Amino acid sequence: MDMNIQEGDSLPIVSICIPTYNRAGMVGDAIRSALAQTCRNIEVLVVDNASTDTTASVVSSFSDPRLRYVRNDRNLGLFGNFNRCIELAQGKYLHILHSDDMIPPEFTTTCVRFLEEHPDVAFTFTGVEIETGGTVTTQDYRNRTEIFPPPEGFRRILRDRSVVACPSVVGHRRIFQKYGGFSLDYPYAADLALWLPISRVEAVAFLSGTRVRYRQGPHSESHRFLFASARGYLDMVNIYLAVGEELGQEKGLFRTDLNAAVERFAGDCLYAAWTRGEGMQGVPPSFLPSVGRAALSLAEGGPVSSWCRRLVLRTMLFLLPAAYRVPGLRRLTAFLRQERKSLY
């Protein structure tokens, strides 16, 4: 069904922003999916982060007047370019669609209609279809549409894994501006660092019934920060530290959620060190266990079961570097190393 909600006299209701860098082979699919939306009152803004490939030629092959192309004079970094999108966007709502991802035709209509009907919701997010090679798997946070009033969304984003998929978020542009956009202090996880403060004081919503198509592989930023290097793991520890500081005297109210976050992350470090540690550039296998132990040190209090779980995790993180030296133990977990997960 066509949707033509008007924003003012001439401004688009939503800006679908596609930040890109050297993805000439993929950005065309992202643009095509954006222009195919049943919501017609849109702008599709491609912000080229000083690419050195043929990205400009790919964009120029489209003749749709709703498409706008801006090329940065210099590379601003991943999230610096996201902020450039916020700066240039004209719509009431903002969607930052990664240049290697795609959306189905009804995606924008579904999200914008919900935001129009629920003006107190800061942003919506959806499930994802994860495309890896020739395989597609689906991942939905919930099986129904649900609004999370503050600070319930904040608790869930801390406590649960992969709650908000960045390319699925559609929100009020003024909210992105109000919270200062994406922090450049976290090269990998600045999106998480933005969703947390927003959801602490604003309502957010998961929408069922549509998904973003998320393409996974060596081309992605997730791969660069989680498989080829350990920078993403350091970002997570720094974010948890910052959350604790920002909560101040209210930290006790969210102790259980923070503890769950750092305990899960310590387990992720354990898994990543065992399955990916040897393949990371310039990072010894013992580094990730150290990051996991640092994260566990942030946990405070909790029931006896939590203390026991932390003790087990801490013990395993201490023993892991030694296990790397035992070939037999490495062979026993060969099946794990074959299933390279995208999560921490």
DAWO-V402836 format. One record per residue. RES is the residue in one letter. BURIAL is # if it has 9 or more other ideal C-beta (glycine too) atoms within 8 Angstrom, else .. D_FIRST is the distance of its C-alpha to the first C-alpha in Angstrom with 1 decimal. Layout:
# DAWO-V402836
RES&BURIAL&D_FIRST  RES&BURIAL&D_FIRST
This chain:
# DAWO-V402836
M&.&0.0  D&.&3.8  M&#&6.4  N&.&9.9  I&#&12.4  Q&.&15.8  E&#&18.8  G&.&22.0  D&.&22.4  S&.&21.6  L&#&21.1  P&#&18.0  I&#&16.4  V&#&16.9  S&#&19.4  I&#&18.8  C&#&22.5  I&#&24.0  P&#&27.7  T&#&29.6  Y&#&33.2  N&.&34.4  R&#&31.3  A&#&31.0  G&.&30.4  M&#&27.3  V&#&25.8  G&#&24.2  D&.&22.0  A&#&21.0  I&#&20.2  R&#&18.2  S&#&16.0  A&#&15.6  L&#&14.9  A&.&12.1  Q&#&9.9  T&#&6.3  C&#&8.3  R&.&10.4  N&#&13.2  I&#&15.1  E&#&18.5  V&#&19.6  L&#&23.2  V&#&25.5  V&#&28.8  D&#&31.5  N&#&34.4  A&#&37.1  S&#&36.2  T&.&39.0  D&.&37.0  T&.&34.8  T&#&31.7  A&#&31.9  S&.&31.9  V&#&28.8  V&#&26.9  S&.&28.4  S&.&27.1  F&#&23.6  S&.&23.3  D&.&20.0  P&.&21.2  R&#&19.1  L&#&21.4  R&.&24.6  Y&#&27.6  V&#&30.5  R&#&33.5  N&#&35.9  D&.&39.6  R&.&40.4  N&.&38.9  L&#&38.0  G&#&37.6  L&#&34.4  F&#&33.8  G&#&35.4  N&#&32.7  F&#&30.0  N&#&31.8  R&#&31.7  C&#&27.9  I&#&28.0  E&.&30.5  L&#&28.6  A&#&25.0  Q&.&23.9  G&#&20.7  K&.&20.9  Y&#&19.6  L&#&21.0  H&#&20.0  I&#&22.9  L&#&21.8  H&#&24.9  S&#&25.6  D&#&26.1  D&#&22.9  M&#&19.3  I&#&15.8  P&#&13.0  P&.&9.7  E&#&8.0  F&#&11.5  T&#&11.6  T&#&8.6  T&#&10.5  C&#&13.7  V&#&13.4  R&#&11.9  F&#&14.9  L&#&17.3  E&.&16.5  E&.&17.2  H&#&20.2  P&.&22.0  D&.&25.0  V&#&23.5  A&#&24.7  F&#&22.5  T&#&20.2  F&#&20.9  T&#&19.6  G&#&21.2  V&#&22.1  E&#&22.5  I&#&26.0  E&#&26.8  T&#&30.6  G&.&32.0  G&.&30.5  T&.&29.7  V&.&26.5  T&.&26.8  T&#&24.4  Q&#&25.5  D&.&24.0  Y&#&26.0  R&.&25.0  N&.&23.4  R&.&21.4  T&#&19.9  E&.&23.0  I&#&24.2  F&#&27.7  P&.&29.7  P&#&32.5  P&#&34.5  E&.&33.0  G&#&30.6  F&#&33.7  R&#&35.6  R&#&33.0  I&#&32.6  L&#&36.4  R&#&37.0  D&.&34.3  R&.&33.7  S&.&30.8  V&.&28.7  V&#&26.7  A&#&25.6  C&.&25.8  P&#&23.0  S&#&20.5  V&#&21.5  V&#&19.3  G&#&21.4  H&#&22.8  R&#&24.6  R&.&27.4  I&#&28.0  F&#&28.6  Q&#&31.0  K&.&32.6  Y&#&33.6  G&.&34.9  G&#&32.4  F&#&33.6  S&#&37.3  L&#&39.2  D&.&41.7  Y&#&39.6  P&#&38.8  Y&#&37.0  A&#&35.7  A&#&34.9  D&#&31.4  L&#&33.0  A&#&35.5  L&#&32.7  W&#&30.6  L&#&33.8  P&#&34.9  I&#&31.5  S&#&31.0  R&#&34.5  V&.&33.8  E&#&30.0  A&#&27.5  V&#&25.2  A&#&22.5  F&#&21.6  L&#&17.9  S&#&17.6  G&.&14.8  T&#&14.4  R&#&17.3  V&#&18.7  R&#&20.7  Y&#&24.2  R&#&26.8  Q&#&30.3  G&.&33.6  P&.&36.6  H&.&34.4  S&#&32.9  E&.&34.4  S&#&34.6  H&#&36.9  R&#&39.0  F&#&39.6  L&#&39.9  F&#&41.3  A&.&43.3  S&#&44.5  A&#&44.9  R&#&43.5  G&#&40.4  Y&#&42.8  L&#&44.8  D&#&41.8  M&#&41.0  V&#&44.5  N&#&44.5  I&#&41.2  Y&#&42.8  L&#&45.9  A&#&44.0  V&#&42.0  G&#&45.4  E&.&46.9  E&.&44.0  L&#&44.2  G&.&47.8  Q&.&49.3  E&.&46.0  K&#&46.3  G&.&47.8  L&.&44.8  F&#&42.8  R&#&45.6  T&.&44.2  D&#&40.9  L&#&42.7  N&#&45.1  A&#&42.4  A&#&40.8  V&#&44.0  E&#&45.2  R&#&42.1  F&#&42.4  A&#&46.0  G&#&45.1  D&#&42.6  C&#&45.4  L&#&47.6  Y&#&45.2  A&#&44.4  A&#&48.2  W&#&49.0  T&#&46.2  R&#&45.7  G&#&48.7  E&.&50.7  G&.&48.0  M&#&47.4  Q&.&48.9  G&.&52.0  V&#&51.4  P&.&54.0  P&#&52.8  S&#&54.5  F&#&52.3  L&#&49.2  P&#&51.4  S&#&52.8  V&#&49.4  G&#&48.7  R&#&52.0  A&#&51.3  A&#&48.0  L&#&49.9  S&.&52.4  L&#&49.7  A&#&49.3  E&.&51.3  G&.&52.5  G&#&50.6  P&.&51.8  V&.&54.3  S&.&51.7  S&#&50.1  W&#&53.5  C&.&54.1  R&#&50.8  R&#&51.5  L&.&55.1  V&.&53.9  L&#&51.3  R&#&54.0  T&.&56.5  M&#&54.2  L&#&53.3  F&#&57.0  L&.&57.8  L&#&55.1  P&#&56.9  A&.&59.9  A&#&58.0  Y&#&56.9  R&.&60.5  V&.&60.7  P&.&59.5  G&.&59.4  L&.&57.0  R&#&54.7  R&.&54.7  L&.&53.9  T&#&50.5  A&.&49.6  F&.&46.6  L&#&45.2  R&#&45.5  Q&.&43.6  E&.&40.4  R&.&39.6  K&.&37.0  S&#&34.8  L&.&35.5  Y&#&38.7
